[in-house]
């Protein structure tokens, strides 16, 4: 397959075309706003294309370890079931749909783990869970950059 | 929504008075409804400027609201005169004329308070006036609204219900949002002191306030209005990214002014309670964004707005996590 330009580079080039070639020729205000929004969406997609598989797999490993620690500390049956479910996912595949499937299971396990830690009053585990949420959001923020509500 | 549709609608709404649309243009800037401003000349020579507000085609767009409910609220507010609104004139309740349910208002000549604030720079007077307008919305007597707005039974159940929105949407969609689940689970256990229910605007920001030449503030865009906790409007405003944001410019002054205008206490109105109610005040809108993104993940298109609003979701999640950290600290 053609690997260079990368998907990230292809999408960023599309952004340049939209912003430098298409946008200046538009007189309709609604269309202008849509093109600006589309440029932002494509830039976000470029970052995701470059990193999302690696980020999701890194996070999944950390979440699974955390979920097991919370399950051991709280004995939550729901959490144990979610960890088992996570284990059945297609971990060996790097196809995006498979990575996402595993990541969604991991996210559910993280949600249940945080809820179980809260209910059990395990403050240290709650703080650890918050750190995982911070790491997740750091990746999301790397994708989106700033939020400026274009068009309003 | 077209000039011809407006002419046809007015012929039915005002039988015996023929109207010609002399100018018509779409209004950009809204994130939910379709809006247009039209100039109309009646055959008796009268001239009017009107605003049309309708739903986008089904399955298009992100935010859903009920035009029937908005029409009822607008009529009640217009009668109550507690807070100035653009006068609602007519309503195509079936979509028979415009192809979509559509409310027709009197046009208000004025500037967005957001623009006025931007030009005012460091002058705090306009910012105080915004706080006063918010307090004025919240001072609307609920009895004056009659049956136009549903009233929650009690504060605790109301709060539980709103926080449950996050858990419900997380169950409903294919993606998973641990931040929402955590915020919901944590905040339900750390309740601020209650305050009496009031009218809540639901999209409370200076962009939805028009300043007329006489300086009157006219509040527009009532589609998300409801009876709820007034701090929802304050919390909602804190996340508005347009600058200047007068809350963030001087939080203490903003809140002191609001307390002075409403008589609420510092225990009820402070930066912590306002942050808390950001999560509450955003619940329904954030749930709608997530539902739209879920539709996109199923192969449906909701226009560029849905995928663009991924940015807003990330912004909200970051704010929510900061709020949770503040609660657990």
Interface residues (C-beta under 8 A of the other chain):
Chain A: X29 X30 X33 X34 X37 X38 X40 X41 X44 X104 X107 X108 X110 X111 X114 X115 X118 X119 X123 X126 X127 X129 X130 X133 X134 X136 X137 X140 X141 X143 X144 X145 X147 X148 X149 X150 X151 X152
Chain B: X26 X28 X29 X30 X31 X170 X174 X175 X176 X177 X178 X179 X181 X182 X185 X186 X189 X207 X240 X241 X242 X303 X304 X305 X307 X308 X310 X311 X312 X314 X315 X317 X318 X321 X324 X325 X328
